[in-house]
Amino acid sequence: MKELVEVLAKALVDHPDMVTVDMIEKEKSYVIELRVAPDDMGKVIGKQGRIAKAIRTLVKAAATKERKKVTVDII
């Protein structure tokens, strides 16, 4: 799932070298923290949050195989 978020984010931004993805594992869930350059933040979030919502939907679909909850935080 971490790799999925990283590939999606790097495809969207102008500065792919500034993209970092951290995955924090909790008891029954994962928290994925996505960090991008400040000027690329709008490209990752999208108009009215549509791109961010799509990224979260894809990650949640991938997480159903592992039966874990996943939260994607864009920082």
N, C-alpha and C positions, 0 to 999 in steps of 0.2 A: 504494500500500500504506500509506503514511503517513496518507493521508486516511481509509482504511478503519479503521485502529486508532483514529484520533482520533474518528470518528463513533461507533464501538462504545463507547469509553470514556466519552464525554460522555453517552451514553444510560444508562449504568449508575450514574454517580456523583451525589451530591447537590450537588457544587460543580463544575459543568462549566467554569467559568472558570479553575480551577486545573489543568486537564489540559494537559500539554504533551507533544508527540511530536517526537522528534529522530530523523533517519535518517542513519546513518553508512554510507557506501559503502566496501567493501573490494574486493579483487581480484575474487573470484567470489561475493561474498555481501553482504548488507545486515544491519546491526544496527539495530533499531528500539527506541529507549528511550522507554518510557512512564512519565511522572511524574504522580502524582495527589496530592491532599491526603492527609495521614496517616490521617484518619478514614475516607477512602473506599477505602483499600487493601484492606480485606476484601471490599468489593463487587466490586472488579476481579478479585481472586484467586478468590473463591468458596469454597464448602465443598470441602475436599480438593483445591483447585486446579482445579476443573472449568471455571470460567469462563475462567481464564487459559489452560487447555489448549484450550478452544474458540476463543479469540481466535487463538492460535498456529496452530491447524489452518486457520482461514479465511485467515490471512495466507499460510501456506505454499501453500494451494491457489491463491491469487491470484498467487503468485510463480512458479508453474510455467510461466506464459505467458512470462515473461522468462528462464526457465532459470537462475535464481539461487537461492541458498540464503538464507533469511531467518531471523533470530533475533529474538525479541521479548523484551526485558528489561523487567520491571516494577520501577521504582525508587521 
